[in-house]
Amino acid sequence: MEHFDADWRVVVIGGAGLDIKGRLLEPMLEKTSNPGRLTISVGGVARNIAENIARLGAHSTLIAAVGNDEFGRLIIQQTEDAGVDTDAMMILEDQHSAAYLALLDRNGLLYTALDDSHCARALTPEYIQDNIQLLRSADAVFIDANLSRATADVILQICAEEDIPVCFEPVAYGLAGRYRDRLRGMYLITPNEREAEALTGLPVTSPAEATAAAKELVRLGVEIAIITLAREGLVYATVDGHGHIPTLVRDVVDATGAGDALAAAVLFGLMNELPLDEAVRLGASAAALTVASPDTVRRDLSLESLYAQLLI
């Protein structure tokens, strides 16, 4: 395994909440109860990315909003315990903490979900300006699409002025489309098939179509575009070329959080100046380890585990 420099800082801005996940044990029957297995854990795309980065050994700071309630306190405590700096978290007195309700099929893949991430809208442009020194001191900034476009615009402007790379996780189909005209200058973007369709207007149903969509994201101004394809692996593109990495996944326990793990590990590799193909393979390894676990973020995630997975 290579030697990595962990002396770099990333600020992650966006959603943090509670994950409530149910996995079907039998084929779905509508309009009645179905046997399944339920789990509850802390989550949120930005929060998950921040935790994955911290568990890989780098310094991550999370800017997110939670309610002043039991769930909010749990989110902050568990995120701190994972090694993430939460000093810039916003505590809301008039809103409850965000929650994500996911229904997984028998194979552990997402069937449908409800996302109540309204808290992230409380992260106003003014709040970002209040924390501008955090952004200016970062080596990279990662945002998710839960943010309002006005807030994202302020972040993008600050980072452009300071020449700080900005990474973007589109979160969901409906949220992704709101950012279609804000892609120029993004350093790294990591949509799944549906999110890539929302961002490009192109169909994404195969690795070939995903490659075309990744190239379109690059044409729209993204430096590195990675599109995840579940059991088909992932594709990636830059102005210099493109590639396809088949999945490392054998058995899926719970696919929730896999994209967040991939995004964090790819950024970790890039910040340590790995070649793009190796950084992307590191991300694929993180995703494979995550789907093999019932946790949204693997508590035993480490660089050693990522490289062990790569050797399999």
C-alpha positions in Angstrom: 0.0 0.0 0.0 1.2 3.5 -0.9 2.1 6.1 1.7 -0.5 8.9 1.9 -0.3 12.4 3.1 -3.3 13.1 5.4 -2.3 16.8 5.9 -5.1 18.3 3.8 -8.5 19.6 4.7 -11.9 19.3 3.0 -15.0 21.2 3.9 -18.2 19.2 3.1 -21.5 21.2 2.9 -25.0 19.9 2.6 -27.4 17.3 4.2 -27.2 15.5 7.5 -30.0 13.4 8.9 -31.4 10.1 10.1 -31.5 7.1 7.8 -34.4 4.7 8.3 -34.0 1.7 6.0 -36.2 -1.3 5.4 -35.1 -4.3 3.3 -37.8 -6.6 1.8 -37.4 -10.3 2.6 -40.0 -11.4 0.0 -41.4 -9.9 -3.3 -43.2 -6.6 -2.7 -47.0 -6.7 -2.2 -48.6 -3.3 -2.4 -51.3 -2.0 0.0 -50.3 -4.4 2.8 -47.5 -4.9 5.2 -44.4 -6.9 4.0 -41.9 -8.9 6.0 -38.6 -7.0 6.2 -35.6 -5.9 8.2 -35.4 -2.4 9.5 -32.3 -0.4 10.6 -31.9 3.2 11.8 -28.6 5.1 11.6 -27.2 8.6 11.0 -26.9 9.6 7.4 -27.2 12.5 4.9 -25.0 12.7 1.8 -22.7 15.5 2.9 -22.4 13.9 6.4 -21.6 10.5 5.0 -18.9 11.9 2.7 -17.3 13.8 5.6 -17.3 10.7 7.8 -15.8 8.5 5.0 -13.0 11.1 4.5 -12.3 11.2 8.2 -12.2 7.4 8.5 -9.6 7.4 5.7 -7.4 9.6 7.8 -7.9 13.1 6.4 -9.3 16.2 8.1 -12.9 16.9 7.2 -15.3 19.6 8.4 -19.0 19.3 8.0 -21.3 22.3 7.5 -24.9 21.1 7.8 -28.1 21.9 9.7 -29.9 19.8 12.3 -32.8 20.4 14.6 -32.4 21.1 18.3 -33.9 17.7 19.0 -32.7 14.2 20.1 -32.0 13.1 16.5 -29.9 16.3 15.9 -27.8 15.7 18.9 -27.3 12.1 17.9 -26.2 13.1 14.4 -23.7 15.6 15.8 -22.3 13.2 18.4 -21.9 10.2 16.1 -20.3 12.4 13.4 -17.9 13.8 16.0 -17.1 10.4 17.2 -16.1 9.4 13.7 -13.5 12.2 13.6 -15.3 14.9 11.7 -15.1 18.5 12.9 -18.7 19.7 13.6 -18.0 23.1 15.0 -19.7 24.8 12.0 -22.9 22.8 12.3 -26.1 24.9 12.4 -28.6 24.1 15.2 -32.2 25.0 14.2 -34.8 25.8 16.9 -37.8 25.9 14.6 -37.3 22.7 12.5 -36.9 19.0 13.2 -33.8 17.1 11.9 -33.8 15.7 8.4 -34.7 12.1 7.8 -34.4 9.7 4.8 -36.7 6.7 4.5 -35.5 4.0 2.1 -37.2 0.8 0.9 -34.7 -1.7 -0.4 -35.5 -4.7 -2.5 -34.5 -8.3 -1.6 -31.1 -7.7 -3.3 -30.3 -4.7 -1.1 -30.8 -2.2 -4.0 -33.0 0.9 -3.7 -36.6 0.3 -4.5 -37.9 3.8 -3.6 -37.2 6.4 -0.9 -38.6 9.5 0.8 -36.1 12.3 1.6 -37.0 15.1 4.1 -33.9 17.2 3.9 -35.5 20.6 4.3 -32.9 21.5 7.0 -30.2 22.0 4.4 -32.2 25.0 3.0 -31.4 26.8 6.3 -27.7 27.0 5.1 -28.2 30.4 3.6 -25.6 32.4 1.6 -25.2 34.6 4.8 -24.3 31.5 6.8 -21.7 30.5 4.3 -20.2 34.1 4.4 -20.1 33.8 8.2 -17.9 30.7 7.7 -15.9 32.0 4.8 -12.5 31.5 6.5 -13.3 27.7 6.8 -13.8 27.6 3.0 -10.7 29.7 2.3 -8.5 27.4 4.4 -9.8 24.2 2.7 -7.8 22.2 0.1 -11.1 21.1 -1.4 -14.8 21.7 -0.9 -17.5 19.1 -1.4 -21.2 20.1 -1.8 -24.4 18.1 -2.3 -27.5 19.1 -4.1 -29.6 19.6 -0.9 -28.2 23.1 -0.9 -30.2 26.0 -2.4 -28.9 27.2 -5.7 -28.2 30.6 -4.2 -26.1 29.1 -1.4 -24.2 26.9 -4.0 -23.5 30.0 -6.1 -21.8 31.8 -3.1 -19.7 28.7 -2.4 -18.7 28.4 -6.1 -17.8 32.0 -6.2 -15.6 31.9 -3.0 -13.9 28.7 -4.2 -13.3 30.2 -7.7 -11.7 33.3 -6.2 -9.4 31.1 -4.0 -8.7 28.5 -6.7 -10.2 25.7 -4.5 -11.6 22.6 -6.3 -15.3 22.0 -5.8 -16.8 18.5 -5.9 -20.5 17.8 -6.3 -22.8 14.9 -5.3 -26.2 15.3 -7.1 -28.1 13.3 -4.4 -31.3 12.5 -6.4 -32.9 12.9 -9.8 -35.1 15.9 -8.7 -32.4 17.7 -7.0 -29.7 17.1 -9.7 -31.6 18.9 -12.5 -31.5 22.1 -10.5 -27.7 22.2 -11.0 -27.6 21.6 -14.7 -26.5 25.1 -15.4 -24.0 25.2 -12.6 -21.6 22.5 -13.7 -18.9 24.7 -15.3 -15.7 24.7 -13.2 -16.7 21.7 -11.0 -13.7 19.5 -10.3 -15.4 16.2 -9.6 -19.0 15.0 -10.0 -20.4 11.6 -9.0 -24.0 11.0 -10.2 -25.7 7.7 -10.6 -27.6 6.8 -13.8 -30.8 8.7 -13.0 -28.9 11.8 -11.7 -26.7 11.8 -14.9 -29.9 11.7 -17.0 -31.2 14.8 -15.1 -27.9 16.6 -15.6 -27.4 15.9 -19.2 -30.8 15.1 -20.7 -29.3 11.9 -22.2 -30.5 8.3 -21.5 -28.2 6.3 -19.3 -29.1 2.6 -19.4 -25.8 1.0 -20.3 -22.1 1.6 -19.9 -21.9 2.9 -23.4 -24.7 5.4 -22.8 -23.1 6.3 -19.4 -19.8 7.0 -21.1 -21.6 9.4 -23.5 -23.2 11.1 -20.6 -19.9 11.4 -18.7 -18.3 13.0 -21.8 -21.2 15.4 -22.0 -20.7 16.4 -18.4 -17.1 17.1 -19.3 -18.2 19.2 -22.3 -20.4 21.2 -19.9 -17.4 22.1 -17.8 -16.8 19.3 -15.3 -13.1 18.3 -14.9 -13.8 14.7 -13.8 -17.1 13.0 -14.3 -17.9 9.6 -12.7 -21.2 7.9 -13.3 -22.1 4.9 -11.1 -24.0 2.0 -12.6 -24.9 -0.3 -9.7 -24.1 -3.9 -10.9 -22.5 -2.5 -14.1 -19.7 -0.8 -12.1 -18.9 2.8 -13.1 -17.6 4.9 -16.0 -15.5 8.0 -15.9 -14.4 10.7 -18.3 -12.1 13.7 -18.5 -10.9 15.8 -21.4 -8.0 13.3 -21.8 -10.1 10.1 -22.0 -12.5 7.8 -20.4 -12.8 4.4 -18.8 -15.1 1.7 -17.4 -14.5 -0.2 -14.2 -16.7 -3.3 -13.6 -18.2 -3.8 -10.2 -16.3 -5.4 -7.4 -19.5 -6.2 -5.6 -20.5 -9.8 -5.0 -23.3 -9.8 -2.5 -25.2 -6.7 -1.6 -26.3 -6.2 2.0 -27.4 -2.6 1.7 -26.5 -0.2 -1.2 -27.2 2.9 0.8 -24.2 5.2 1.1 -22.1 3.4 -1.6 -22.0 6.5 -3.8 -20.9 8.7 -0.9 -18.1 6.3 0.0 -17.0 6.2 -3.6 -16.9 10.0 -3.8 -14.9 10.3 -0.6 -12.3 7.7 -1.6 -11.9 9.1 -5.1 -11.3 12.6 -3.7 -8.9 11.1 -1.1 -6.9 9.5 -3.9 -6.9 12.6 -6.1 -5.8 14.9 -3.2 -2.9 12.5 -2.7 -2.0 12.9 -6.4 -2.8 9.3 -7.4 -3.4 8.8 -11.1 -7.1 9.1 -11.9 -7.6 5.5 -12.8 -6.1 4.4 -9.4 -8.2 7.0 -7.5 -11.3 5.7 -9.3 -10.5 2.1 -8.4 -10.0 3.2 -4.8 -13.5 4.7 -4.9 -14.9 1.5 -6.4 -13.3 -0.5 -3.6 -14.9 1.8 -1.0 -18.3 1.4 -2.7 -18.0 -2.4 -2.7 -17.0 -2.5 1.0 -20.0 -0.3 1.8 -22.7 -2.3 0.0 -21.4 -5.4 1.8 -22.2 -3.8 5.2 -25.5 -2.9 6.8 -24.0 0.4 7.8 -24.4 3.6 5.6 -20.8 4.3 6.4 -18.6 1.4 7.4 -17.1 1.9 10.8 -14.1 -0.2 9.9 -13.3 1.7 6.7 -9.6 2.3 6.3 -7.0 2.6 3.6 -5.8 -0.9 4.4 -9.3 -2.3 3.8 -9.6 -0.4 0.5 -6.4 -1.9 -0.8 -7.2 -5.3 0.4 -10.5 -5.1 -1.6 -8.5 -4.0 -4.7 -6.4 -7.1 -4.5 -9.4 -9.5 -4.5 
